[in-house]
Amino acid sequence: MQVTRSMATAPWLRLLDEIARGLTDAECHSLIDLTLSIKPSGVTIIWIEHVLHALLRGVDRVMVLDFGQKTAEGPPDTILQSPEVAAIYLGPEESADA
């Protein structure tokens, strides 16, 4: 796995871009476990992801961008409850029903 290989260079920052896309559930769980195992080493991880269950289990903070503009930032649970974030990702009509 490329994430493991890249850790051999002892980085201080990791940028993970859509790494959960196309993975099976088992592979996704392994990826999350690997990401969580990196955190105690002090490496900063920036993770861009649309597979929310992977992202939300593996991060402490979330930043939501809408057309390049930051619309929300904070703990995952807070962000998931944001009406503004729901409107962006579900559409205004659907987010009112959520």
VMD Tcl script that builds the backbone (N, CA, C; Angstrom):
set m [mol new atoms 294]
animate dup $m
set s [atomselect $m all]
$s set {name element resname resid chain x y z} {
  {N N MET 1 A 0.849 -1.175 0.000}
  {CA C MET 1 A 0.000 0.000 0.000}
  {C C MET 1 A 0.898 1.243 0.000}
  {N N GLN 2 A 0.563 2.223 -0.801}
  {CA C GLN 2 A 1.386 3.416 -0.949}
  {C C GLN 2 A 1.478 4.227 0.335}
  {N N VAL 3 A 0.433 4.244 1.147}
  {CA C VAL 3 A 0.474 5.000 2.400}
  {C C VAL 3 A 1.564 4.448 3.294}
  {N N THR 4 A 1.642 3.132 3.421}
  {CA C THR 4 A 2.664 2.501 4.246}
  {C C THR 4 A 4.051 2.795 3.709}
  {N N ARG 5 A 4.222 2.670 2.421}
  {CA C ARG 5 A 5.520 2.921 1.797}
  {C C ARG 5 A 5.970 4.364 2.027}
  {N N SER 6 A 5.050 5.294 1.908}
  {CA C SER 6 A 5.417 6.700 2.068}
  {C C SER 6 A 5.817 7.041 3.499}
  {N N MET 7 A 5.360 6.278 4.472}
  {CA C MET 7 A 5.725 6.541 5.862}
  {C C MET 7 A 7.197 6.220 6.124}
  {N N ALA 8 A 7.818 5.432 5.275}
  {CA C ALA 8 A 9.236 5.098 5.444}
  {C C ALA 8 A 10.134 6.323 5.309}
  {N N THR 9 A 9.626 7.381 4.694}
  {CA C THR 9 A 10.417 8.602 4.530}
  {C C THR 9 A 10.309 9.528 5.732}
  {N N ALA 10 A 9.621 9.117 6.783}
  {CA C ALA 10 A 9.428 9.885 8.016}
  {C C ALA 10 A 8.884 11.292 7.746}
  {N N PRO 11 A 7.741 11.394 7.083}
  {CA C PRO 11 A 7.187 12.719 6.784}
  {C C PRO 11 A 6.617 13.377 8.044}
  {N N TRP 12 A 6.487 14.683 8.025}
  {CA C TRP 12 A 5.810 15.393 9.107}
  {C C TRP 12 A 4.385 15.754 8.692}
  {N N LEU 13 A 4.085 15.594 7.389}
  {CA C LEU 13 A 2.761 15.887 6.848}
  {C C LEU 13 A 2.406 14.843 5.803}
  {N N ARG 14 A 1.175 14.344 5.874}
  {CA C ARG 14 A 0.669 13.399 4.869}
  {C C ARG 14 A -0.578 13.995 4.254}
  {N N LEU 15 A -0.636 14.013 2.941}
  {CA C LEU 15 A -1.831 14.440 2.223}
  {C C LEU 15 A -2.443 13.196 1.604}
  {N N LEU 16 A -3.633 12.843 2.056}
  {CA C LEU 16 A -4.343 11.666 1.560}
  {C C LEU 16 A -5.513 12.153 0.723}
  {N N ASP 17 A -5.519 11.834 -0.556}
  {CA C ASP 17 A -6.538 12.341 -1.472}
  {C C ASP 17 A -7.369 11.193 -2.026}
  {N N GLU 18 A -8.606 11.094 -1.532}
  {CA C GLU 18 A -9.567 10.092 -2.014}
  {C C GLU 18 A -9.008 8.666 -1.950}
  {N N ILE 19 A -8.356 8.330 -0.849}
  {CA C ILE 19 A -7.722 7.018 -0.765}
  {C C ILE 19 A -8.691 5.881 -0.462}
  {N N ALA 20 A -9.904 6.187 -0.018}
  {CA C ALA 20 A -10.878 5.130 0.275}
  {C C ALA 20 A -11.749 4.787 -0.924}
  {N N ARG 21 A -11.675 5.580 -1.967}
  {CA C ARG 21 A -12.521 5.349 -3.142}
  {C C ARG 21 A -12.215 3.984 -3.761}
  {N N GLY 22 A -13.248 3.213 -3.978}
  {CA C GLY 22 A -13.108 1.926 -4.655}
  {C C GLY 22 A -12.683 0.772 -3.756}
  {N N LEU 23 A -12.496 1.019 -2.467}
  {CA C LEU 23 A -12.097 -0.051 -1.568}
  {C C LEU 23 A -13.315 -0.843 -1.091}
  {N N THR 24 A -13.089 -2.109 -0.802}
  {CA C THR 24 A -14.137 -2.904 -0.165}
  {C C THR 24 A -14.266 -2.435 1.280}
  {N N ASP 25 A -15.309 -2.890 1.963}
  {CA C ASP 25 A -15.469 -2.514 3.379}
  {C C ASP 25 A -14.281 -2.980 4.213}
  {N N ALA 26 A -13.821 -4.201 3.983}
  {CA C ALA 26 A -12.676 -4.724 4.740}
  {C C ALA 26 A -11.422 -3.899 4.473}
  {N N GLU 27 A -11.189 -3.551 3.208}
  {CA C GLU 27 A -10.029 -2.724 2.870}
  {C C GLU 27 A -10.147 -1.334 3.491}
  {N N CYS 28 A -11.354 -0.807 3.506}
  {CA C CYS 28 A -11.594 0.508 4.081}
  {C C CYS 28 A -11.312 0.491 5.585}
  {N N HIS 29 A -11.735 -0.546 6.271}
  {CA C HIS 29 A -11.465 -0.664 7.710}
  {C C HIS 29 A -9.960 -0.776 7.972}
  {N N SER 30 A -9.250 -1.516 7.126}
  {CA C SER 30 A -7.788 -1.612 7.265}
  {C C SER 30 A -7.131 -0.255 7.038}
  {N N LEU 31 A -7.623 0.485 6.070}
  {CA C LEU 31 A -7.099 1.815 5.787}
  {C C LEU 31 A -7.311 2.744 6.982}
  {N N ILE 32 A -8.485 2.699 7.564}
  {CA C ILE 32 A -8.782 3.534 8.734}
  {C C ILE 32 A -7.860 3.160 9.886}
  {N N ASP 33 A -7.690 1.857 10.129}
  {CA C ASP 33 A -6.794 1.412 11.196}
  {C C ASP 33 A -5.369 1.890 10.952}
  {N N LEU 34 A -4.914 1.817 9.711}
  {CA C LEU 34 A -3.571 2.291 9.368}
  {C C LEU 34 A -3.456 3.787 9.624}
  {N N THR 35 A -4.451 4.545 9.200}
  {CA C THR 35 A -4.434 5.994 9.399}
  {C C THR 35 A -4.423 6.327 10.880}
  {N N LEU 36 A -5.245 5.639 11.660}
  {CA C LEU 36 A -5.271 5.881 13.101}
  {C C LEU 36 A -3.949 5.508 13.763}
  {N N SER 37 A -3.246 4.516 13.228}
  {CA C SER 37 A -1.961 4.121 13.809}
  {C C SER 37 A -0.863 5.151 13.532}
  {N N ILE 38 A -1.039 5.962 12.501}
  {CA C ILE 38 A -0.059 7.000 12.151}
  {C C ILE 38 A -0.186 8.202 13.086}
  {N N LYS 39 A -1.389 8.510 13.520}
  {CA C LYS 39 A -1.647 9.725 14.295}
  {C C LYS 39 A -0.754 9.883 15.529}
  {N N PRO 40 A -0.530 8.849 16.342}
  {CA C PRO 40 A 0.291 9.042 17.545}
  {C C PRO 40 A 1.750 9.425 17.261}
  {N N SER 41 A 2.214 9.216 16.042}
  {CA C SER 41 A 3.604 9.546 15.718}
  {C C SER 41 A 3.826 11.039 15.549}
  {N N GLY 42 A 2.732 11.819 15.549}
  {CA C GLY 42 A 2.853 13.261 15.413}
  {C C GLY 42 A 2.775 13.754 13.982}
  {N N VAL 43 A 2.565 12.862 13.044}
  {CA C VAL 43 A 2.424 13.256 11.645}
  {C C VAL 43 A 1.067 13.929 11.454}
  {N N THR 44 A 1.064 15.097 10.831}
  {CA C THR 44 A -0.181 15.781 10.506}
  {C C THR 44 A -0.760 15.134 9.251}
  {N N ILE 45 A -2.043 14.826 9.297}
  {CA C ILE 45 A -2.704 14.186 8.164}
  {C C ILE 45 A -3.792 15.113 7.640}
  {N N ILE 46 A -3.718 15.428 6.366}
  {CA C ILE 46 A -4.789 16.140 5.672}
  {C C ILE 46 A -5.429 15.114 4.745}
  {N N TRP 47 A -6.714 14.854 4.958}
  {CA C TRP 47 A -7.388 13.771 4.239}
  {C C TRP 47 A -8.576 14.351 3.475}
  {N N ILE 48 A -8.494 14.310 2.171}
  {CA C ILE 48 A -9.587 14.730 1.292}
  {C C ILE 48 A -10.351 13.465 0.921}
  {N N GLU 49 A -11.645 13.446 1.230}
  {CA C GLU 49 A -12.371 12.183 1.054}
  {C C GLU 49 A -13.861 12.423 0.887}
  {N N HIS 50 A -14.497 11.594 0.056}
  {CA C HIS 50 A -15.946 11.590 -0.089}
  {C C HIS 50 A -16.578 10.355 0.532}
  {N N VAL 51 A -15.774 9.378 0.935}
  {CA C VAL 51 A -16.291 8.199 1.626}
  {C C VAL 51 A -16.374 8.594 3.107}
  {N N LEU 52 A -17.542 9.124 3.485}
  {CA C LEU 52 A -17.677 9.750 4.804}
  {C C LEU 52 A -17.441 8.817 5.972}
  {N N HIS 53 A -17.905 7.575 5.903}
  {CA C HIS 53 A -17.722 6.694 7.058}
  {C C HIS 53 A -16.240 6.466 7.328}
  {N N ALA 54 A -15.416 6.445 6.312}
  {CA C ALA 54 A -13.970 6.306 6.501}
  {C C ALA 54 A -13.392 7.583 7.093}
  {N N LEU 55 A -13.725 8.680 6.500}
  {CA C LEU 55 A -13.188 9.964 6.934}
  {C C LEU 55 A -13.562 10.271 8.377}
  {N N LEU 56 A -14.820 10.120 8.719}
  {CA C LEU 56 A -15.300 10.532 10.030}
  {C C LEU 56 A -14.766 9.667 11.158}
  {N N ARG 57 A -14.416 8.430 10.865}
  {CA C ARG 57 A -13.835 7.577 11.900}
  {C C ARG 57 A -12.350 7.879 12.102}
  {N N GLY 58 A -11.720 8.434 11.086}
  {CA C GLY 58 A -10.276 8.603 11.143}
  {C C GLY 58 A -9.777 10.005 11.424}
  {N N VAL 59 A -10.680 10.977 11.650}
  {CA C VAL 59 A -10.221 12.357 11.821}
  {C C VAL 59 A -10.750 12.984 13.111}
  {N N ASP 60 A -10.069 14.037 13.549}
  {CA C ASP 60 A -10.489 14.793 14.723}
  {C C ASP 60 A -11.279 16.042 14.340}
  {N N ARG 61 A -10.960 16.603 13.177}
  {CA C ARG 61 A -11.608 17.827 12.705}
  {C C ARG 61 A -11.949 17.676 11.234}
  {N N VAL 62 A -13.017 18.361 10.819}
  {CA C VAL 62 A -13.467 18.337 9.432}
  {C C VAL 62 A -13.603 19.778 8.948}
  {N N MET 63 A -13.176 19.999 7.711}
  {CA C MET 63 A -13.420 21.281 7.060}
  {C C MET 63 A -14.212 20.987 5.794}
  {N N VAL 64 A -15.319 21.694 5.610}
  {CA C VAL 64 A -16.174 21.501 4.447}
  {C C VAL 64 A -15.972 22.683 3.502}
  {N N LEU 65 A -15.678 22.357 2.244}
  {CA C LEU 65 A -15.535 23.377 1.215}
  {C C LEU 65 A -16.698 23.268 0.237}
  {N N ASP 66 A -17.186 24.401 -0.204}
  {CA C ASP 66 A -18.232 24.467 -1.222}
  {C C ASP 66 A -17.737 25.426 -2.289}
  {N N PHE 67 A -17.411 24.889 -3.454}
  {CA C PHE 67 A -16.839 25.674 -4.546}
  {C C PHE 67 A -15.629 26.478 -4.084}
  {N N GLY 68 A -14.762 25.809 -3.287}
  {CA C GLY 68 A -13.518 26.421 -2.842}
  {C C GLY 68 A -13.631 27.337 -1.644}
  {N N GLN 69 A -14.822 27.543 -1.129}
  {CA C GLN 69 A -15.029 28.409 0.031}
  {C C GLN 69 A -15.300 27.559 1.270}
  {N N LYS 70 A -14.596 27.857 2.362}
  {CA C LYS 70 A -14.826 27.127 3.606}
  {C C LYS 70 A -16.192 27.509 4.156}
  {N N THR 71 A -17.031 26.496 4.392}
  {CA C THR 71 A -18.371 26.745 4.909}
  {C C THR 71 A -18.562 26.229 6.327}
  {N N ALA 72 A -17.703 25.296 6.747}
  {CA C ALA 72 A -17.820 24.756 8.100}
  {C C ALA 72 A -16.494 24.126 8.498}
  {N N GLU 73 A -16.213 24.172 9.795}
  {CA C GLU 73 A -15.020 23.518 10.324}
  {C C GLU 73 A -15.273 23.172 11.781}
  {N N GLY 74 A -14.874 21.968 12.181}
  {CA C GLY 74 A -15.032 21.572 13.568}
  {C C GLY 74 A -15.005 20.067 13.722}
  {N N PRO 75 A -15.413 19.592 14.891}
  {CA C PRO 75 A -15.461 18.152 15.141}
  {C C PRO 75 A -16.457 17.475 14.196}
  {N N PRO 76 A -16.184 16.251 13.788}
  {CA C PRO 76 A -17.065 15.558 12.836}
  {C C PRO 76 A -18.533 15.531 13.251}
  {N N ASP 77 A -18.839 15.259 14.523}
  {CA C ASP 77 A -20.236 15.189 14.958}
  {C C ASP 77 A -20.953 16.520 14.774}
  {N N THR 78 A -20.258 17.611 15.061}
  {CA C THR 78 A -20.839 18.944 14.898}
  {C C THR 78 A -21.093 19.243 13.428}
  {N N ILE 79 A -20.141 18.907 12.588}
  {CA C ILE 79 A -20.258 19.177 11.155}
  {C C ILE 79 A -21.412 18.384 10.553}
  {N N LEU 80 A -21.569 17.133 10.969}
  {CA C LEU 80 A -22.655 16.306 10.432}
  {C C LEU 80 A -24.030 16.846 10.786}
  {N N GLN 81 A -24.145 17.584 11.874}
  {CA C GLN 81 A -25.429 18.129 12.305}
  {C C GLN 81 A -25.699 19.526 11.737}
  {N N SER 82 A -24.761 20.060 10.966}
  {CA C SER 82 A -24.895 21.416 10.443}
  {C C SER 82 A -25.931 21.479 9.316}
  {N N PRO 83 A -26.950 22.321 9.469}
  {CA C PRO 83 A -27.936 22.479 8.391}
  {C C PRO 83 A -27.294 23.029 7.103}
  {N N GLU 84 A -26.297 23.886 7.253}
  {CA C GLU 84 A -25.620 24.450 6.086}
  {C C GLU 84 A -24.900 23.353 5.295}
  {N N VAL 85 A -24.226 22.449 6.005}
  {CA C VAL 85 A -23.537 21.344 5.337}
  {C C VAL 85 A -24.551 20.415 4.681}
  {N N ALA 86 A -25.651 20.132 5.355}
  {CA C ALA 86 A -26.698 19.284 4.773}
  {C C ALA 86 A -27.245 19.909 3.500}
  {N N ALA 87 A -27.455 21.227 3.510}
  {CA C ALA 87 A -27.978 21.903 2.319}
  {C C ALA 87 A -27.003 21.814 1.156}
  {N N ILE 88 A -25.715 21.906 1.454}
  {CA C ILE 88 A -24.700 21.832 0.399}
  {C C ILE 88 A -24.669 20.444 -0.231}
  {N N TYR 89 A -24.683 19.407 0.611}
  {CA C TYR 89 A -24.480 18.059 0.096}
  {C C TYR 89 A -25.762 17.318 -0.239}
  {N N LEU 90 A -26.877 17.722 0.336}
  {CA C LEU 90 A -28.133 17.026 0.054}
  {C C LEU 90 A -29.083 17.876 -0.772}
  {N N GLY 91 A -28.816 19.162 -0.860}
  {CA C GLY 91 A -29.719 20.087 -1.544}
  {C C GLY 91 A -30.655 20.697 -0.529}
  {N N PRO 92 A -31.135 21.905 -0.751}
  {CA C PRO 92 A -31.965 22.592 0.247}
  {C C PRO 92 A -33.261 21.867 0.581}
  {N N GLU 93 A -33.920 21.268 -0.406}
  {CA C GLU 93 A -35.183 20.595 -0.137}
  {C C GLU 93 A -34.976 19.330 0.694}
  {N N GLU 94 A -33.963 18.515 0.304}
  {CA C GLU 94 A -33.720 17.261 1.002}
  {C C GLU 94 A -33.199 17.509 2.410}
  {N N SER 95 A -32.368 18.549 2.607}
  {CA C SER 95 A -31.802 18.788 3.928}
  {C C SER 95 A -32.873 19.242 4.904}
  {N N ALA 96 A -33.956 19.855 4.430}
  {CA C ALA 96 A -35.039 20.262 5.309}
  {C C ALA 96 A -35.762 19.046 5.864}
  {N N ASP 97 A -35.771 17.944 5.100}
  {CA C ASP 97 A -36.424 16.716 5.534}
  {C C ASP 97 A -35.546 15.884 6.443}
  {N N ALA 98 A -34.225 16.120 6.407}
  {CA C ALA 98 A -33.274 15.275 7.166}
  {C C ALA 98 A -33.342 15.520 8.639}
}
mol reanalyze $m
mol bondsrecalc $m
mol representation Tube
mol addrep $m
